[in-house]
Amino acid sequence: MKRTLTITTGQNWQAALRAAGGRAKVAVETGKYQGESLNFESPAAFFGQLTERRWHMIRVMMGSGTVGVRELARRLDRGVKRVHEDAQVLVALGLLEKTESGALLCPFDDIHVNMHLTPQLEVA
């Protein structure tokens, strides 16, 4: 089964949680996978967690199967310690998964970012 992830930004985390719950209910009722979602409260929170290097790590991991941290560091031409730190953040966010042996896996075949920006209203 192909897994998909939609990343959204929005302060209304309750609405994002309700939408995810609605998709899960449909999945249970129909038996069809509805995709997964990850919401950040703001674009700043999104970009604070998903840096350019972490995006590159995800991109390298997509479709690569399981890869050890040392091998991933070699592929990225980065230090093992920094790759390990970034991988821990991505595992905590759910963008990468860690196997029992400690290897990393990106379970998603497609990641879509849905970001909506509106003007900030000034308070007098």
N, C-alpha and C positions, 0 to 999 in steps of 0.2 A: 504494500500500500504506500502510495506517495503521501508524504506529510507536507503540509503547508503551514506557514506562519504569517500572520498579519500583525504588524507592529503599528500601533496608533499612539497619538499624543492627545491628551485632553485632561483637564483638571477634574472632570466628573468621573472619577474612578468607579463610582457606584453604577453609572450607566454602562461602562465598559464591562463590569462584572455581570450585570444583568444580561447584556448581549451575549456574553460567553456562556452564561447559564442557559439562555434560550437556544443557542446552537447545540449545546450538550443535550438538551431535552429532545431536540429534533433528531440528533444522532441516535439517541436511545430509541426513539419511536420508529424511526425509519431504518435503522441499522446502517446508515450511510455516514461516513466520516465527513465532518463539517469544517475541518481545519482547526487551527489553534491560534490564540491571540496573546499579545503582550502589550500592555498599555503603560505609557510613561505620562506623568502628570503635566509635563511641559516639554517643548523642544530642547530647552536647556538641560533637563534631566536626561533626555534621550541622548544628546550629544555628549553629555558628561560621562555616560556609561559606555556608549558605543563609539569609541574613538576610531580614527582612521586605521590604526594598527589592528584593533580588534575586528573591524569590518574585514580587513584583509585576511585575518586569521580565519574568520567564518568562510570567506570566499574560497580559500585554499582547502578548507575542511569539507566543504560541500561536495558530495559525491566521491570522497576519498576513502570511505570506510573508516575503520578504526586506525588511529595513528597515535603512537607514543609521544610524550612531550618532547623528548630529545630529538626524535625524527622531525616533529613539527618545527622545532626551533631551527633545525638544519634547513628545512624547506623554506622557512621564512627569513633565513640568514639573520637570526636574532639570538640573544643570549637565552639559555634555558630558564634561568630564574625569572626573567621578564615575561617569557612566553607562559610559564607556569602561573604567574600572577594574573595575566590577562585571561588565561584559560579558566582560572577559578571564578573570575567575575562572570564569564560567559556561561559557565556551568550553573552558577547561582541564578542567572537570569533565565536559564532554560534554553539557551541558544546552542549550547553544546551539552553532550551527555558524557558521563564518565563510566567506563566499563568496570567490572569487578577487578580486572587486572590493572586498572589505572589509566588505560588508554582513553583517548578522546574520540568522539564521534559527533558529527553534525547530522541530526536525524532528518533535516528538512531538505526537500527537493526544490522548494520555492519559498522565498521570503519576500514579502511585500510590505513596504513602508507606506502608511497612509498618514500624512501630516497635513493638518489644516491650520493655517495662520490667519488671524484676524487682527485688525488694528487694536492697539491697547488704548482703552479709554482713560483719559486723564481725570483725576479726581481733584476738584478745586479746593 
